[in-house]
Amino acid sequence: MGEMKRAIAREERERARTMEEQRRMTDRFASTLVIAASIIAAVRLAREQDISRPSPRLASVVADSIGLARMILEKIVR
């Protein structure tokens, strides 16, 4: 019975370690995604006259930039 408890405890430690590694990877990729999307959006909006107010064009460019950054990140991670 003691062996079973040790095996269960070991599995729980391994699962916790795996979850912690995944959380770290997610945090790292989230910051990478923000930076990449910001750069893409900045390049696309460089010639816009006024980006101080929210507009449909601004929202569209930001959404497209996030999607493109995610796609690039997925290709890199694979």
MODELLER restraints for C-alpha pairs under 7 A, 6 or more apart:
rsr = mdl.restraints
at = mdl.atoms
rsr.add(forms.Gaussian(group=physical.xy_distance, feature=features.Distance(at['CA:33:A'], at['CA:69:A']), mean=6.01, stdev=0.5))
rsr.add(forms.Gaussian(group=physical.xy_distance, feature=features.Distance(at['CA:33:A'], at['CA:70:A']), mean=6.55, stdev=0.5))
rsr.add(forms.Gaussian(group=physical.xy_distance, feature=features.Distance(at['CA:36:A'], at['CA:69:A']), mean=5.72, stdev=0.5))
rsr.add(forms.Gaussian(group=physical.xy_distance, feature=features.Distance(at['CA:37:A'], at['CA:65:A']), mean=5.05, stdev=0.5))
rsr.add(forms.Gaussian(group=physical.xy_distance, feature=features.Distance(at['CA:37:A'], at['CA:66:A']), mean=4.93, stdev=0.5))
rsr.add(forms.Gaussian(group=physical.xy_distance, feature=features.Distance(at['CA:37:A'], at['CA:69:A']), mean=5.30, stdev=0.5))
rsr.add(forms.Gaussian(group=physical.xy_distance, feature=features.Distance(at['CA:40:A'], at['CA:65:A']), mean=5.62, stdev=0.5))
rsr.add(forms.Gaussian(group=physical.xy_distance, feature=features.Distance(at['CA:41:A'], at['CA:61:A']), mean=6.23, stdev=0.5))
rsr.add(forms.Gaussian(group=physical.xy_distance, feature=features.Distance(at['CA:41:A'], at['CA:62:A']), mean=5.73, stdev=0.5))
rsr.add(forms.Gaussian(group=physical.xy_distance, feature=features.Distance(at['CA:41:A'], at['CA:65:A']), mean=5.49, stdev=0.5))
rsr.add(forms.Gaussian(group=physical.xy_distance, feature=features.Distance(at['CA:51:A'], at['CA:58:A']), mean=6.99, stdev=0.5))
